[in-house]
Amino acid sequence: MICDSFFMKTLAVGEFKTHFSEALEEVRHGKTVGVSFGRNGQLVAILAPPKLVLHQAA
């Protein structure tokens, strides 16, 4: 499980769509980005580097 403290930032889905390339670049540099959705800003996705996800799954 990935903890909130790993997030460099959380983007609303609209912001994420607008800044998709920048978000991918941050992930490429080892950072994690959360994507929120809805009026309450519920976290619906986490974009993380493969090394982090694979390490946590092991």
C-alpha positions in Angstrom: 0.0 0.0 0.0 1.3 3.5 -0.8 1.0 6.1 1.9 -0.3 9.7 1.4 3.1 10.9 2.5 4.6 9.7 -0.7 2.6 12.1 -2.8 4.4 15.0 -4.2 1.0 16.4 -5.1 -2.6 15.5 -5.8 -4.3 16.8 -8.9 -8.0 17.1 -9.6 -8.9 15.1 -12.7 -9.3 18.3 -14.8 -5.8 19.5 -13.7 -4.4 16.1 -14.4 -5.8 16.1 -18.0 -4.4 19.6 -18.6 -0.9 18.8 -17.1 -0.7 15.1 -18.0 2.8 15.4 -19.6 4.2 17.3 -16.6 2.7 14.7 -14.2 4.3 11.9 -16.2 7.6 13.7 -16.1 7.5 14.0 -12.3 6.7 10.2 -12.1 9.6 9.6 -14.4 11.8 11.4 -11.9 10.6 9.1 -9.0 7.8 11.1 -7.6 4.2 10.0 -7.0 1.1 11.8 -8.1 -2.4 11.3 -6.8 -5.6 12.0 -8.9 -8.7 13.2 -7.2 -12.3 13.2 -8.5 -15.6 14.7 -7.5 -16.8 17.5 -5.3 -15.2 15.9 -2.2 -11.9 15.4 -4.0 -11.8 11.7 -3.3 -8.5 10.0 -4.3 -9.3 7.7 -7.2 -5.8 6.9 -8.7 -2.2 7.0 -7.9 0.5 7.4 -10.6 3.8 6.0 -9.3 7.1 4.9 -10.7 7.3 1.2 -11.5 10.2 0.6 -9.1 8.1 1.9 -6.2 5.0 -0.2 -7.1 7.0 -3.4 -7.8 9.0 -2.9 -4.6 5.9 -2.5 -2.5 4.2 -5.5 -4.1 7.1 -7.8 -3.3 
